Amino acid sequence: MSDHADEVVVLEPDGLVENGIGRGAPQREQLHALLAMGHSQLERWFPGLTNELTEAGAQLGTGAAIQFYIDGALKTEVPDLRMIGATRSFIEAHVRRRLSDLPNVSIRAGQARDLIIKGSRVCGVRFSSVEGTPPTSTIPDGELDADLVVDAMGRSTRLGTWLQHHGWDPAPLDRMRVDLGYATATFHRGNELPGTVIAHATPGPASAYQPALSEPGALAAVEGNRWTVVLAGYTDYRPGRDPEEFLTRMRRCVAPLQMVADQCAMDGEVKTYHFRESIRRDYTRLTRLPGGLVAVGDSVASVNPIYGQGLTLAALQASALSAYLRRSAYPHSPAWEYFRLAGAVVSAAWQLSATADLAQPHVTGPYPQGYRLIRWVSDKITSASVIDPVVNQTFMDVLHMRAHPRNLTHPRVLLRASRVLLTR
Ligand SMILES: Cc1cc2nc3c(=O)[nH]c(=O)nc-3n(C[C@H](O)[C@H](O)[C@H](O)COP(=O)(O)OP(=O)(O)OC[C@H]3O[C@@H](n4cnc5c(N)ncnc54)[C@H](O)[C@@H]3O)c2cc1C
């Protein structure tokens, strides 16, 4: 936004808190993996950010330092993959500092309460100041005029209600039950796993027949010489807060997590989070939209976090917004073109997570057309990606949102996967 506007005001209930940890976004305590595409988008918008993060203690992983396991089997390495090992709060604090360095951006403490709509366009927001937070800058309750209002209020956004209140339709909502439990704990990091920055274990096709192959979980080497470890489980198998249970489950996961459980001391409590459903608000299906309004991030789509897409999706939407504004879009017009651009990215992320989620017995739809075939092909590609570096490169490019999921069904990839599996 700062490249396109004279002035950008970020309204945030927590204002500019020192360490980036505010009360909003309670999920920020959970391990957040920044996919390769998200990382390059952040570096694009904040050049030098990677160096800044690593100088302050984050770990940069490439090649063999990034380990992906499926059904307990280690996949072949992807040489051009780069991932940052850092907590979300740490990355967020650095991004916020870089934002606040921009001369035309101010971050103010305040909670948006409603849109101001005149005629067919949004021309500002009503807000209230927030009690109980120590803001670094405060503004009295009131109104902010704006040529363009961006809803970045996360998955609990009230934008739909506000639009309805002003006589406009809210965006149609798609939902898919997920019922996923997350638990994150931090450990002191020594020299137990030299050369490991990220280790990530997910169930694959074989887990449908042999559920005990490996617990789903991940670890990241993060700033402050610590490991952050996350465990996940669906429905009744959601991980709890008990540290002993956490360690037991880590020992049923892949080797790096077992090693950390055995050799490192836990630092602090186990923090849990219950993610009930993926949601998507599809603005492209509206027939009327006021001008001067766009939405980004979880306020548009919040998908099963196990695939680590959320931050990258938000970064790609920011890029879509920039592309839209760069084409001299008039901010007072309805932003159909923006929602079309951003919708393409959202659909790709939704397709990837929904296809995988529908394999869970407790997820009962909605099924896309041809789901059985999609599932069958997707299982075969996943199995081939464990043993073949070429199929794995495409698989990981899609997983890291560097390529559209349709690349997985390109005839070249299908042929290669069939050959690999038949040879095996
Ligand atoms: C358990 C869990 C694990 C996850 N793991 C990953 C991962 O590994 N990798 C990944 O990329 N993503 C992950 N995600 C997803 C990621 O957290 C979200 O996609 C991301 O936070 C979306 O960013 P956002 O800015 O849109 O929303 P949020 O981060 O939720 O931020 C919304 C902001 O809006 C503010 N706000 C809310 N209401 C108002 C208001 N009325 N006025 C002003 N401000 C307001 C809040 O204070 C908050 O700061 C995970 C999510 C969960 C739940």
The ligand as an SDF file (V2000), in Angstrom:
LIG
                    3D

 53 58  0  0  0  0  0  0  0  0999 V2000
   -2.8000  -23.1810   14.8410 C   0  0  0  0  0  0  0  0  0  0  0  0
   -2.3820  -22.4240   13.6140 C   0  0  0  0  0  0  0  0  0  0  0  0
   -1.1580  -22.6650   13.0300 C   0  0  0  0  0  0  0  0  0  0  0  0
   -0.7850  -22.0000   11.8770 C   0  0  0  0  0  0  0  0  0  0  0  0
    0.4040  -22.3020   11.2830 N   0  0  0  0  0  0  0  0  0  0  0  0
    0.7610  -21.6570   10.1670 C   0  0  0  0  0  0  0  0  0  0  0  0
    1.9920  -21.9450    9.5330 C   0  0  0  0  0  0  0  0  0  0  0  0
    2.7520  -22.8220    9.9310 O   0  0  0  0  0  0  0  0  0  0  0  0
    2.3360  -21.2190    8.4340 N   0  0  0  0  0  0  0  0  0  0  0  0
    1.5180  -20.2650    7.9130 C   0  0  0  0  0  0  0  0  0  0  0  0
    1.8780  -19.6320    6.9250 O   0  0  0  0  0  0  0  0  0  0  0  0
    0.3390  -19.9920    8.4820 N   0  0  0  0  0  0  0  0  0  0  0  0
   -0.0670  -20.6620    9.5800 C   0  0  0  0  0  0  0  0  0  0  0  0
   -1.2540  -20.3750   10.1540 N   0  0  0  0  0  0  0  0  0  0  0  0
   -2.1370  -19.3780    9.5130 C   0  0  0  0  0  0  0  0  0  0  0  0
   -1.7410  -17.9750    9.9130 C   0  0  0  0  0  0  0  0  0  0  0  0
   -1.7710  -17.8440   11.3110 O   0  0  0  0  0  0  0  0  0  0  0  0
   -2.7250  -17.0060    9.2850 C   0  0  0  0  0  0  0  0  0  0  0  0
   -2.9610  -17.3400    7.9550 O   0  0  0  0  0  0  0  0  0  0  0  0
   -2.2100  -15.5690    9.3380 C   0  0  0  0  0  0  0  0  0  0  0  0
   -2.0590  -15.1730   10.6600 O   0  0  0  0  0  0  0  0  0  0  0  0
   -3.1660  -14.6250    8.6120 C   0  0  0  0  0  0  0  0  0  0  0  0
   -2.7610  -13.3100    8.8290 O   0  0  0  0  0  0  0  0  0  0  0  0
   -3.8140  -12.1350    8.9360 P   0  0  0  0  0  0  0  0  0  0  0  0
   -3.0070  -10.9100    9.1150 O   0  0  0  0  0  0  0  0  0  0  0  0
   -4.7660  -12.2080    7.8130 O   0  0  0  0  0  0  0  0  0  0  0  0
   -4.6630  -12.4400   10.2300 O   0  0  0  0  0  0  0  0  0  0  0  0
   -4.1720  -12.4750   11.7730 P   0  0  0  0  0  0  0  0  0  0  0  0
   -2.7450  -12.8800   11.8620 O   0  0  0  0  0  0  0  0  0  0  0  0
   -5.1790  -13.2840   12.5000 O   0  0  0  0  0  0  0  0  0  0  0  0
   -4.2480  -10.9640   12.2120 O   0  0  0  0  0  0  0  0  0  0  0  0
   -5.4510  -10.2610   12.2960 C   0  0  0  0  0  0  0  0  0  0  0  0
   -5.1190   -8.9400   12.9490 C   0  0  0  0  0  0  0  0  0  0  0  0
   -6.2690   -8.1080   12.8810 O   0  0  0  0  0  0  0  0  0  0  0  0
   -6.4130   -7.4510   14.1250 C   0  0  0  0  0  0  0  0  0  0  0  0
   -7.8190   -7.1160   14.2780 N   0  0  0  0  0  0  0  0  0  0  0  0
   -8.8680   -7.9500   14.4660 C   0  0  0  0  0  0  0  0  0  0  0  0
  -10.0210   -7.2560   14.5590 N   0  0  0  0  0  0  0  0  0  0  0  0
   -9.6990   -5.9520   14.3940 C   0  0  0  0  0  0  0  0  0  0  0  0
  -10.4710   -4.7460   14.3880 C   0  0  0  0  0  0  0  0  0  0  0  0
  -11.7850   -4.7610   14.5550 N   0  0  0  0  0  0  0  0  0  0  0  0
   -9.7960   -3.5850   14.1920 N   0  0  0  0  0  0  0  0  0  0  0  0
   -8.4560   -3.5520   14.0100 C   0  0  0  0  0  0  0  0  0  0  0  0
   -7.6980   -4.6800   14.0170 N   0  0  0  0  0  0  0  0  0  0  0  0
   -8.3050   -5.8570   14.2070 C   0  0  0  0  0  0  0  0  0  0  0  0
   -5.9050   -8.4660   15.1530 C   0  0  0  0  0  0  0  0  0  0  0  0
   -5.5030   -7.8180   16.3480 O   0  0  0  0  0  0  0  0  0  0  0  0
   -4.7290   -9.0850   14.4180 C   0  0  0  0  0  0  0  0  0  0  0  0
   -3.5360   -8.3990   14.6440 O   0  0  0  0  0  0  0  0  0  0  0  0
   -1.6510  -21.0340   11.3080 C   0  0  0  0  0  0  0  0  0  0  0  0
   -2.8910  -20.7820   11.9000 C   0  0  0  0  0  0  0  0  0  0  0  0
   -3.2540  -21.4850   13.0290 C   0  0  0  0  0  0  0  0  0  0  0  0
   -4.6160  -21.2360   13.6150 C   0  0  0  0  0  0  0  0  0  0  0  0
  1  2  1  0
  2  3  1  0
  2 52  2  0
  3  4  2  0
  4  5  1  0
  4 50  1  0
  5  6  2  0
  6  7  1  0
  6 13  1  0
  7  8  2  0
  7  9  1  0
  9 10  1  0
 10 11  2  0
 10 12  1  0
 12 13  2  0
 13 14  1  0
 14 15  1  0
 14 50  1  0
 15 16  1  0
 16 17  1  0
 16 18  1  0
 18 19  1  0
 18 20  1  0
 20 21  1  0
 20 22  1  0
 22 23  1  0
 23 24  1  0
 24 25  2  0
 24 26  1  0
 24 27  1  0
 27 28  1  0
 28 29  2  0
 28 30  1  0
 28 31  1  0
 31 32  1  0
 32 33  1  0
 33 34  1  0
 33 48  1  0
 34 35  1  0
 35 36  1  0
 35 46  1  0
 36 37  1  0
 36 45  1  0
 37 38  2  0
 38 39  1  0
 39 40  1  0
 39 45  2  0
 40 41  1  0
 40 42  2  0
 42 43  1  0
 43 44  2  0
 44 45  1  0
 46 47  1  0
 46 48  1  0
 48 49  1  0
 50 51  2  0
 51 52  1  0
 52 53  1  0
M  END
$$$$
